[in-house]
Amino acid sequence: MPRVAKSYNYEKTLVEDICSYLETGESPWGEVHLSREFDYKNGRIDIIAVDMAKDLFAFEVKLTNWRKALSQAYRNTTFTTESYVVLPFEVAESVQKYFYEFERRAVGLCAANSDHLQVLIPANRRNNPIQEWLKEDAINSTGA
């Protein structure tokens, strides 16, 4: 697992790095279409991605506040295939000890830096989202 030491001062910079990595097609989700800051009635998702099978993945990005990100990611499970909290490597590795909080909510945890994103806790895959119409809106926002 590559670990380039990079500290982030702004969440936006981490989001940009994650998007750049996802666009390479080398992520665990393969080739995806992306959209940033998908707005919907109950919130805004930092990054959404759609793969070739039309599965929808949500990524809530934070520099440190993993509990807030976990709450947001849990909310996203109503219409996504998988939902993740993404933190910088050094933060994510220390948060990993709370795996039961993530598993209980069916949310995954990823660690990221400028050139890599690694799934530390897999999300529970949801094949039939409760809000299918919202899933379709999100997919359409990516241009997929």
C-alpha positions as CSV (number, residue, x, y, z in Angstrom):
1,M,0.0,0.0,0.0
2,P,1.6,3.3,-1.1
3,R,1.7,5.9,1.7
4,V,3.0,9.2,0.5
5,A,3.2,11.5,3.5
6,K,1.0,14.5,2.7
7,S,-0.9,16.5,5.2
8,Y,-4.0,18.2,4.1
9,N,-5.0,21.7,5.2
10,Y,-8.3,21.7,3.2
11,E,-10.9,19.0,2.6
12,K,-11.2,20.3,-1.0
13,T,-7.6,19.3,-1.7
14,L,-8.2,15.7,-0.4
15,V,-11.4,15.5,-2.5
16,E,-9.4,16.6,-5.6
17,D,-6.8,13.9,-5.0
18,I,-9.4,11.2,-4.5
19,C,-11.2,12.2,-7.7
20,S,-7.9,12.2,-9.6
21,Y,-7.2,8.7,-8.3
22,L,-10.8,7.4,-9.1
23,E,-10.5,8.7,-12.6
24,T,-7.4,6.5,-13.3
25,G,-9.7,3.4,-13.3
26,E,-7.3,1.7,-10.8
27,S,-9.5,2.0,-7.8
28,P,-11.3,-1.0,-6.2
29,W,-14.4,0.1,-8.3
30,G,-12.6,0.2,-11.7
31,E,-13.7,2.6,-14.3
32,V,-16.2,5.1,-12.9
33,H,-18.0,8.3,-13.8
34,L,-17.8,10.9,-11.1
35,S,-19.7,13.9,-9.8
36,R,-18.7,16.2,-6.9
37,E,-21.1,17.6,-4.3
38,F,-24.3,15.8,-5.3
39,D,-27.0,17.9,-3.7
40,Y,-30.3,16.3,-2.6
41,K,-33.0,17.2,-0.1
42,N,-31.2,15.7,3.0
43,G,-27.7,16.7,2.2
44,R,-24.7,16.9,-0.1
45,I,-22.3,14.1,-0.9
46,D,-18.7,15.0,-1.5
47,I,-18.2,12.5,-4.3
48,I,-20.4,10.0,-6.1
49,A,-19.2,7.5,-8.6
50,V,-21.0,5.1,-10.9
51,D,-19.4,2.0,-12.4
52,M,-20.2,0.3,-15.7
53,A,-22.8,-1.9,-14.0
54,K,-24.7,1.3,-12.8
55,D,-23.8,0.7,-9.2
56,L,-23.6,3.9,-7.2
57,F,-20.9,4.7,-4.6
58,A,-20.9,7.6,-2.2
59,F,-17.8,9.1,-0.6
60,E,-18.0,11.4,2.4
61,V,-14.6,13.0,2.8
62,K,-13.3,14.6,6.0
63,L,-9.9,15.6,7.3
64,T,-10.6,14.5,10.9
65,N,-14.3,14.5,11.9
66,W,-15.0,10.8,11.1
67,R,-18.1,10.7,13.3
68,K,-19.8,13.4,11.3
69,A,-18.8,11.7,8.0
70,L,-20.1,8.4,9.3
71,S,-23.5,9.9,10.0
72,Q,-23.6,11.4,6.5
73,A,-22.4,8.2,4.9
74,Y,-25.1,6.2,6.8
75,R,-27.8,8.6,5.5
76,N,-26.5,7.9,1.9
77,T,-27.1,4.1,2.3
78,T,-30.8,4.7,1.5
79,F,-30.0,5.2,-2.2
80,T,-26.5,4.0,-2.9
81,T,-25.0,0.6,-3.6
82,E,-22.1,1.3,-1.2
83,S,-21.3,4.3,1.0
84,Y,-17.9,5.2,2.4
85,V,-16.1,7.6,4.8
86,V,-12.8,8.7,3.3
87,L,-10.0,10.1,5.5
88,P,-6.3,10.8,5.1
89,F,-4.3,7.6,5.8
90,E,-2.9,8.7,9.2
91,V,-6.4,9.5,10.4
92,A,-8.1,6.5,8.9
93,E,-5.7,4.1,10.4
94,S,-6.4,5.4,13.9
95,V,-10.2,5.3,13.3
96,Q,-10.1,1.7,12.1
97,K,-10.3,0.5,15.7
98,Y,-14.0,1.6,15.6
99,F,-14.8,-0.8,12.9
100,Y,-17.9,-2.0,14.7
101,E,-19.4,1.5,14.3
102,F,-19.0,1.3,10.5
103,E,-20.2,-2.3,10.3
104,R,-23.2,-1.6,12.4
105,R,-24.2,1.1,9.8
106,A,-23.2,-0.9,6.7
107,V,-20.7,1.9,5.9
108,G,-17.1,1.4,4.6
109,L,-13.9,3.2,5.6
110,C,-11.3,4.2,3.1
111,A,-7.8,5.8,3.6
112,A,-6.6,8.2,0.9
113,N,-3.6,10.2,0.0
114,S,-2.5,12.0,-3.2
115,D,-2.0,8.8,-5.2
116,H,-3.9,6.0,-3.6
117,L,-7.2,5.0,-2.0
118,Q,-7.5,1.9,0.0
119,V,-10.6,0.2,1.5
120,L,-9.9,-0.5,5.2
121,I,-13.5,-1.6,6.1
122,P,-15.7,-2.8,3.2
123,A,-19.2,-1.3,2.9
124,N,-22.1,-3.6,3.0
125,R,-23.4,-3.8,-0.6
126,R,-27.0,-2.8,-1.0
127,N,-28.5,-4.1,-4.2
128,N,-32.0,-2.7,-3.8
129,P,-31.8,0.9,-2.4
130,I,-34.9,2.2,-0.5
131,Q,-34.9,5.4,-2.6
132,E,-34.4,4.1,-6.1
133,W,-35.5,7.4,-7.7
134,L,-32.8,9.2,-5.8
135,K,-30.2,6.7,-7.0
136,E,-31.3,7.4,-10.6
137,D,-31.0,11.2,-10.1
138,A,-27.5,10.7,-8.7
139,I,-26.4,8.4,-11.6
140,N,-27.8,10.9,-14.1
141,S,-25.7,13.7,-12.4
142,T,-22.5,11.8,-13.4
143,G,-23.4,11.7,-17.0
144,A,-23.2,7.8,-17.0
